[in-house]
């Protein structure tokens, strides 16, 4: 009997918290089913920063749920990039690239980080204060041009979060705000997913999707946001090239994960829960509540691929389907004639 769970109650986890930031994470250690993808729910108060750091074993894909945030990132060629994000925006940072995240505006910022490795953990995250405080002080003094007394005044352990003022982009020490005419909707590390025209299924819901095709730097990850009307079904399907990691932004849902040989696991989800589907496993998502169910979905492949049951059946000669299911006369006409994707 299969005992693996495909649900993890992420927002009920005790958070790591200090200096205006909180984080809750789920790697394969906490969520054993999630072997290919890990995720973090992070909240920052205005001015609070997830300090300069890098991830040695995973790329980072993020979606902003609420508030506003500024990121910085350094590329190996020495170029650095600063971007500002609002709700519905996505970022992507390649594995090993140093970056920081700081809340701007006047309200808490909440965002979801998704990593393309289920074994992602803080053990493979390197923070700048941890780095500097772990080597001999005379080396730091030589490297940064400081005295030993000045080095002693630096953080003596990992800060992780750092509290500060809300960035003033008009100040002389900040990256200047570009002229209005210079602002681009899509930047190298930023994709405005919520600004995308969604795929709408009348009475059923909608989908917004971003892959490497739309967001070229996101070579190892793709993402989607779907909204399901009450009772609507994201039809039975599977992904042949990627695992699927889900964060339930709002509403209630049911999902069954089919693992072959008569094995299937059904889970019930609410706001703040995380779901997972292994690559190639059949599944569906059904809105079981009376409000819209909104789900953020991440994939550990830059290319989005999905095989939907309705499209598969409709693509076969009728006699193949009749023989396969032992259908009586006329029953084949009730089967879908095209891809449904979301069924009201």
N, C-alpha and C positions, 0 to 999 in steps of 0.2 A: 504494500500500500504506500502511495506517495505521500510524504509528510512535508514536502517543501512548500513554503508559503510564497505567494507572489504579491504580497501586500506588506507594506511597512508603514507604521503610523509615525511619520517623520516629525510632525509638529508637536507630538506628545513627548518627544525625547527631551531630556534635560539639556539645555543649551550650554555652550561655552560662551562666557560673557565677561567683558571688561571694556572700559574706556569707550562706552557708547556703541559697542557692537555685540551682536549675538550670532552664533552659528550653530546649526544642527546638521550633522552629516550622516550619510548612509553609504557605506562601502560594502563589499562582500562580507566583511567581518560582522557587521550588524545585520545585514540583509543577505543571507547566504545565496538566495536565488540570483542575485544581481552580479553575476560573474563578469559581465562585459562592460558595465557602466556603473559609475558612482555619482552621487548627487549631494548637494549642500543647499540648505535654505539659510540665507544670510540677511541680517537686518542691520542697518547702520543709522545712527542718529546724525542730524546735520553736522558736518564737519568731521565726523569720525571716519577713520581710514583703516582699511585692511592694508597693512603696511607693505612696502616693497618686498616682493617675494617671487619665487618661481617654482614650477612643478616639474619634477624630474621624470615622471613616468606617465604623464597624461596631458592632453590638450584640454582647454577650458572653453566651454560654450555656455553662454548665460542669457537669461531672459529677465527683464525688469518687470516686476508686477506692480509696484507702486513707488512713488517718489522719484527723485532724480539723482544721478551719480556721474562722477567723472572718473575716467580711467587714464592711466599712462602705461606705455609699454615701450621697451627697448628691443630693437632687432639686432641680430648678430652683426649686421653691417654698420652699426652705430647710429642708425636713424631711430628717432623716438617719435611717438604719436600720442596725442592727447585728444580724447573724445568725450562728449557729453551725451548722456542717455536719459530717456524718459520712458514711462510705461509703454510696454509693447516693443521696445527696442531689444536687439540681440547683439552680443559681441562674441568674438572668437579669438583666443590666444593660442598659438602653437605651443607644443610641449617645450619647456625649457626657457621660454622668453620671460624676462623679468617684467613685472607689472605691479600696479597698485590700483586700489578702488577706494574712492572717497565720496561720501554722501554730500550732495549740494542742496540748495533750496532750504525750505523751512520745515519740512516734514521728514519723518522716518522713511528711509528707502529700503524696500524689500525686493530681493532678486533671488533667482534660482540658478545655481551653478551646476552644470552637468559635465562629467569627465568621461573620456572615452576609454576608461580602464576601471574595472570593478575593484581592483586592488589599490586604487588611489587612496591615499591617507596622508595625515600630517607627517608621517615618517618620511614621505617623499616630497614634502613641501619645505622649501628653504627660505627663511626670512632674513632680511638684511641685518636686523639687530642681532639675531641669533648667530649669523656668520661672523659679524664684527666682534661680538663678545666672546667668541669661542677660540680666537687665535691670539697669540701673544700681543700684549698692548704695544710693544715697540714696533711690531709690524704694522698695526693700525696707524700708529703715529707717523711712520714713514710713508705709508700709502696715502693718507689723507692730509698730510702736511700739518698735523696737530702736535701739540706738546703732550707728554704723558699725563699731565694734569687735566688737559682738555679731554683726552681719551677716557680718563677715569670718570668724567662727568657724563659720558654717553651711557645709554642703557646697558646694563650688565647681564641682561638675559633677553630672550625673545619678547618683543612687545606684542606682537600679533595684531592687536588693534591699537591705534594711536588717536587720541582725541585732539582736535584743533578747531580753529575758526572755519566757518564756511568759506570756501575759496572765493576770492574776489578776482574775477577774470580781467578786471580793468586795472589791477594794480601792476606796478612795475616788475614784480617778481613772479607774476603768473603768466601763463601762455596767453597772449592777447586774443580776444574774441575776434574771429574773422568778420570782415564786412558782410553785410546781409547778402550781397550778390555773390559772395564767395562760398557760402554755405552749401554743401552738397547733401542730398538726401541720404545717399549711401557712401560711406567712407570705407577705407581699407579694413578696419576692424569693427565697423558698425553697420548693422542692417536694420532698418525700421520696419519690422515685421507687421506691426499693427497698421501701418500705412498702406500695406499691400491690399489690393482688391481681392476679397476672399472668394473662394469657391462656395457658392450658396446652393443648398438643396432645399427648395420650398417645403416648409413644414417639418423639416428634419434637422437642419443646422448648417454649419459652415466650417470651412477649413482654410487656414493660412499656412503656407509651407515655404520653408527656406532651405535650400541645399547648396552644394558647391556651385551649381549652375547660376543661382541668383547672387551668391555670396562667395566669390572665388577663393578667398583665403581659408574658408572652412572646409579644408580638404578631408578631414577625418570625421566630421559630424554634420548631421542635418537635424532640423527641428520643425515642429508643427504645433499649431494651436487649433484644437477643434472645439466647437460649441454644439452641444446636442440639446434639442428641444425635449421637454418632458415626454418620455416614452420612446424617443428616437433611438435607433440602433446604428452604431458604426459597424457595418456588416462584418460577417465572418471573413477573415483574411489572414495573411501571414506575410512576413518580410524575409525574402530569401537571402538578403545580404547584410542584415544588421539585427542587433538586439534592440529592444524598445524599452525606454525608461519613461515613466509617466509621473507627473505631479498634478494632483487634482486641485485646481485653483478655486473652484466653487462647485456646489451641487453634490449630487449623489449618483453613484453608478454601480453597475455589476459588470464584472469581467470573468470570463472563463478562459483558462489557458489549456489548450489541448496538446498533450505530450506524446501522442501515438499509442497504439496497443490498448485502446480503451481507457487510457489515463487522462483525466481532466481535473483541473482544480478551479473552483468557482470562489471568487472573493467579492466582498462588498466594500465600496470605497466612499469616503466623505472628504470634505475640504481638509487639505493638508496631508493627505495620505499619498503614498508613493506606490506605484505598480511597476511590474517588470515582466517582460515577455522574452524568452530566449529566441535567438535567431531561428527562423523557420517554424516556430510553434504557432499553431492556429489559435485565433482568439477573436473576441468581439468586445465592444464596450456599449452598454445600454444605460441610458439615463433612467434611473428608477425613482427619481424625485419629482417634485412638482415645480421646480425652477430650472433654468438653464444650467447644464453641467458643462463647465469649461475645463479643458485638460491640456496641459503642456506636455508635449511628447518629444523626447530626444532619441536620436539614433546614432550608433557608433560607426557610421559610414557617411562620407560626404555626398554619396549618391542615394537618393530616395527611390526605393523599389517596393512595390506592394502588389500582391496577387489577391484579388478579391473573388469570393466564391461565386457571386452572380456573374461576373465577367468570364470566369473560367467555364462555368456551365454553359453560358450563352455562346461561347466560342467553339463548342463542340458540335459535330453533326447531331441532329436530334436522335438518330437511331442509337448513337453511343450512349447518350443520357438515358434513353428508354431502357436499353439493355442493362446498364449499370444499376439502375434503381428498380428494375422490374415494374415499370409504370404501366398502368392500364391505359386504354385508348383515351386520348384527349388530355391526359394529365400533364403531358409535356407542355401544353399551351399555357399552363399556370406558372411555369417556371419563368424567371427573369429573362428578358430579351436583350438586356444590356447591363452594364455595370451600374449598381445602385449606389455604392459607397456609403451613403447614409440613408436608412430606410425610416420614414416617418412612422 
